[in-house]
């Protein structure tokens, strides 16, 4: 009768070596898989340029599906976190001047907001007209796609109040708004639910003072549910549509939705 050999238990060093070997194997497989996936994505075709452009087709499909998922759960009840005014940055960071480069030549006194309705009717709204509406203030954490963030304090008119006051409710039933700087150098397209979110404002103040030129005077968009690239400086024109309006960074490969 054969004697059954008793398997000796692994020593601590052997256990550590075994775990390290398994971990290294899993890491190597994951790294190889990641490298192959990146190579596949890098070599995949570029999307057809429409209102978006510059991204690889699989990436754009993923971004569009992510947008649909976000929009299904989006609600006006989901508010971004706000802070006391004492926490707001005293020096608000200036990021880009696209669309406002010629700021020294810009005449604020001649500015009027152009609102184009779908029936081609045009409204012209002055800064004094906007200031006559109820004022809304917000202190929130402004986030940039470049990776930085800053708590900032803005004041202006809530976009939904603006829509109601100027009897644009029929326009707000459409899917999107488009905003463009007076020189047409910068433009954004925003889904209507985000535009009508209760924390979205058209700001004419920062830190309780009139908006300076470098921050888009006399009027800019502050939309806390989006990254900074959607917070257009110096609003010149507003349009309404059921299709995606042109968007500066989406045309250059970025996510059209850019939601947080």
C-alpha positions as CSV (number, residue, x, y, z in Angstrom):
1,X,0.0,0.0,0.0
2,X,1.4,3.3,-1.1
3,X,1.8,6.1,1.4
4,X,0.1,9.3,0.4
5,X,2.6,12.2,0.4
6,X,1.6,15.2,2.5
7,X,1.9,18.4,0.7
8,X,4.0,20.9,2.6
9,X,2.4,24.3,3.2
10,X,4.0,27.2,1.4
11,X,6.3,29.4,3.3
12,X,5.6,33.1,3.6
13,X,8.3,33.8,1.1
14,X,6.8,31.3,-1.4
15,X,3.4,32.8,-0.9
16,X,4.7,36.3,-1.6
17,X,6.6,35.1,-4.7
18,X,3.5,33.4,-6.0
19,X,1.3,36.5,-5.5
20,X,3.9,38.7,-7.1
21,X,4.1,36.3,-10.1
22,X,0.3,36.3,-10.5
23,X,0.1,40.1,-10.0
24,X,2.9,40.6,-12.6
25,X,1.1,38.3,-15.0
26,X,-2.2,40.1,-14.6
27,X,-0.5,43.5,-15.0
28,X,1.4,42.4,-18.1
29,X,-1.8,41.1,-19.7
30,X,-3.7,44.3,-18.9
31,X,-0.8,46.4,-20.2
32,X,-0.7,44.4,-23.4
33,X,-4.5,44.6,-23.8
34,X,-4.3,48.4,-23.2
35,X,-1.5,48.8,-25.7
36,X,-3.4,46.8,-28.4
37,X,-6.6,48.7,-27.6
38,X,-4.8,52.0,-28.0
39,X,-3.2,50.9,-31.2
40,X,-6.6,49.8,-32.6
41,X,-8.1,53.2,-31.6
42,X,-5.2,55.1,-33.0
43,X,-5.5,53.4,-36.3
44,X,-9.3,53.6,-36.5
45,X,-10.8,56.0,-39.0
46,X,-11.5,59.7,-38.2
47,X,-15.2,60.6,-37.9
48,X,-16.9,62.4,-40.7
49,X,-16.9,66.1,-40.0
50,X,-20.3,67.5,-39.2
51,X,-20.9,69.6,-36.0
52,X,-18.2,67.4,-34.5
53,X,-14.9,66.5,-36.0
54,X,-11.4,65.3,-35.3
55,X,-12.1,62.3,-33.1
56,X,-11.7,58.7,-34.0
57,X,-15.1,57.1,-34.9
58,X,-15.1,54.6,-32.0
59,X,-14.3,57.4,-29.5
60,X,-17.1,59.6,-30.9
61,X,-19.6,56.7,-30.7
62,X,-18.6,56.2,-27.0
63,X,-18.9,60.0,-26.3
64,X,-22.4,60.1,-27.9
65,X,-23.5,57.1,-25.9
66,X,-22.2,58.6,-22.8
67,X,-24.2,61.8,-23.6
68,X,-27.4,59.8,-24.0
69,X,-26.8,58.1,-20.6
70,X,-26.2,61.4,-18.9
71,X,-29.3,63.0,-20.5
72,X,-31.5,60.1,-19.3
73,X,-30.6,60.8,-15.6
74,X,-30.3,64.6,-15.9
75,X,-32.7,66.6,-13.7
76,X,-33.1,70.1,-12.5
77,X,-33.2,68.6,-9.0
78,X,-29.5,67.7,-9.4
79,X,-27.7,70.8,-8.3
80,X,-24.0,71.4,-8.2
81,X,-22.5,72.1,-4.8
82,X,-22.3,75.7,-3.8
83,X,-20.1,77.5,-1.3
84,X,-20.1,80.7,0.9
85,X,-18.9,83.8,-0.8
86,X,-15.9,83.9,1.6
87,X,-14.5,80.9,-0.2
88,X,-14.5,82.4,-3.7
89,X,-11.2,83.2,-5.3
90,X,-10.3,86.9,-5.1
91,X,-8.5,86.7,-8.5
92,X,-10.6,84.7,-10.9
93,X,-8.5,82.7,-13.3
94,X,-8.6,83.8,-17.0
95,X,-8.2,80.9,-19.4
96,X,-8.9,81.6,-23.0
97,X,-9.5,84.7,-25.1
98,X,-10.8,83.1,-28.2
99,X,-13.6,85.3,-29.5
100,X,-12.6,88.3,-27.4
101,X,-9.1,88.8,-28.6
102,X,-9.9,92.4,-29.8
103,X,-11.1,93.3,-26.3
104,X,-9.4,96.7,-26.3
105,X,-11.4,97.8,-29.3
106,X,-14.7,96.4,-28.0
107,X,-17.3,99.1,-27.3
108,X,-19.5,97.8,-24.4
109,X,-21.8,100.8,-24.6
110,X,-22.8,99.7,-28.2
111,X,-23.4,96.1,-27.3
112,X,-26.8,94.5,-27.5
113,X,-27.7,90.8,-27.1
114,X,-29.2,89.5,-30.4
115,X,-31.8,86.8,-29.8
116,X,-32.9,85.0,-33.1
117,X,-36.1,83.1,-33.0
118,X,-36.9,80.3,-35.4
119,X,-39.4,82.4,-37.3
120,X,-36.5,84.8,-38.0
121,X,-37.9,87.4,-35.6
122,X,-35.0,89.2,-33.8
123,X,-34.9,90.6,-30.3
124,X,-32.3,93.1,-29.1
125,X,-31.7,93.2,-25.4
126,X,-29.5,95.8,-23.7
127,X,-27.5,95.2,-20.5
128,X,-29.8,97.5,-18.6
129,X,-32.7,95.4,-19.7
130,X,-31.1,92.3,-18.3
131,X,-30.1,94.1,-15.0
132,X,-33.8,95.0,-14.5
133,X,-34.6,91.3,-14.2
134,X,-34.2,89.4,-10.9
135,X,-30.6,88.9,-10.1
136,X,-29.2,85.5,-9.3
137,X,-25.8,84.8,-7.7
138,X,-23.9,81.5,-7.5
139,X,-20.6,80.5,-5.9
140,X,-19.5,77.1,-7.3
141,X,-16.4,75.1,-8.3
142,X,-15.7,76.1,-11.9
143,X,-14.0,73.1,-13.7
144,X,-11.8,73.2,-16.8
145,X,-11.1,70.3,-19.1
146,X,-7.4,71.1,-18.7
147,X,-7.7,69.7,-15.1
148,X,-7.9,72.8,-12.9
149,X,-10.8,74.0,-10.9
150,X,-11.5,77.2,-8.8
151,X,-14.3,78.3,-6.5
152,X,-15.8,81.4,-8.2
153,X,-18.6,83.9,-7.5
154,X,-20.8,85.1,-10.3
155,X,-24.0,87.2,-10.6
156,X,-26.4,87.8,-13.3
157,X,-29.8,86.8,-14.7
158,X,-31.0,83.2,-14.6
159,X,-31.4,81.9,-18.1
160,X,-34.8,80.4,-17.4
161,X,-36.0,83.8,-16.0
162,X,-34.7,85.4,-19.2
163,X,-36.7,82.9,-21.3
164,X,-39.9,83.5,-19.3
165,X,-39.6,87.3,-19.2
166,X,-39.1,87.6,-23.0
167,X,-41.9,85.0,-23.7
168,X,-39.5,82.6,-25.4
169,X,-41.1,79.5,-23.8
170,X,-42.0,78.1,-27.3
171,X,-38.3,78.4,-28.3
172,X,-37.2,76.6,-25.1
173,X,-39.3,73.6,-26.2
174,X,-36.7,73.0,-28.9
175,X,-33.7,70.7,-28.3
176,X,-30.7,73.1,-28.3
177,X,-29.5,76.7,-27.9
178,X,-26.5,78.1,-29.8
179,X,-24.4,81.0,-28.5
180,X,-21.8,83.0,-30.4
181,X,-19.5,85.9,-29.6
182,X,-20.0,89.2,-31.5
183,X,-17.0,88.5,-33.7
184,X,-18.2,84.9,-34.4
185,X,-14.8,83.6,-33.3
186,X,-16.2,81.4,-30.5
187,X,-19.5,79.5,-30.3
188,X,-21.1,76.8,-28.3
189,X,-24.1,74.4,-28.7
190,X,-25.9,73.4,-25.5
191,X,-28.7,71.0,-24.9
192,X,-31.8,72.8,-23.7
193,X,-32.3,70.9,-20.4
194,X,-28.8,72.1,-19.3
195,X,-29.5,75.7,-20.5
196,X,-32.7,75.7,-18.5
197,X,-31.1,74.3,-15.4
198,X,-31.8,76.5,-12.4
199,X,-28.1,77.3,-11.8
200,X,-27.4,78.4,-15.4
201,X,-27.0,82.2,-15.6
202,X,-26.0,84.9,-18.0
203,X,-23.5,86.7,-15.8
204,X,-22.7,90.5,-15.8
205,X,-20.8,90.4,-12.5
206,X,-17.9,88.5,-10.9
207,X,-17.1,89.0,-7.2
208,X,-20.0,91.5,-7.1
209,X,-18.3,93.8,-9.6
210,X,-19.0,94.5,-13.3
211,X,-17.6,91.8,-15.5
212,X,-14.2,92.9,-16.8
213,X,-13.2,92.6,-20.5
214,X,-11.0,89.5,-20.0
215,X,-13.9,87.6,-18.5
216,X,-16.2,88.4,-21.4
217,X,-17.8,91.8,-20.5
218,X,-20.6,92.8,-20.7
219,X,-22.3,89.3,-20.6
220,X,-21.1,85.7,-20.4
221,X,-22.5,82.3,-19.8
222,X,-22.1,80.5,-16.5
223,X,-23.3,77.0,-16.7
224,X,-22.1,75.0,-13.7
225,X,-23.3,71.6,-15.0
226,X,-20.8,71.9,-17.9
227,X,-17.0,72.1,-18.2
228,X,-15.5,75.6,-18.8
229,X,-15.3,75.2,-22.6
230,X,-19.1,75.6,-22.6
231,X,-19.1,78.8,-20.5
232,X,-18.9,81.2,-23.4
233,X,-17.5,84.7,-22.8
234,X,-19.1,87.7,-24.3
235,X,-22.5,86.5,-25.6
236,X,-23.4,88.2,-28.8
237,X,-26.1,86.0,-30.3
238,X,-28.5,83.3,-29.0
239,X,-30.3,80.9,-31.4
240,X,-32.7,78.0,-30.9
241,X,-32.9,74.8,-32.9
242,X,-33.8,71.1,-32.8
243,X,-30.5,70.0,-34.1
244,X,-27.0,70.5,-32.6
245,X,-25.7,74.0,-33.3
246,X,-22.0,74.4,-34.2
247,X,-19.6,74.1,-31.3
248,X,-16.0,75.4,-31.4
249,X,-14.3,72.6,-29.4
250,X,-16.6,69.8,-30.6
251,X,-15.4,70.6,-34.1
252,X,-11.9,70.0,-32.9
253,X,-12.6,66.6,-31.4
254,X,-13.9,67.3,-28.0
255,X,-17.1,65.9,-26.4
256,X,-20.1,67.9,-27.6
257,X,-22.0,67.4,-24.3
258,X,-19.1,68.3,-21.9
259,X,-21.3,67.6,-18.9
260,X,-20.1,67.1,-15.3
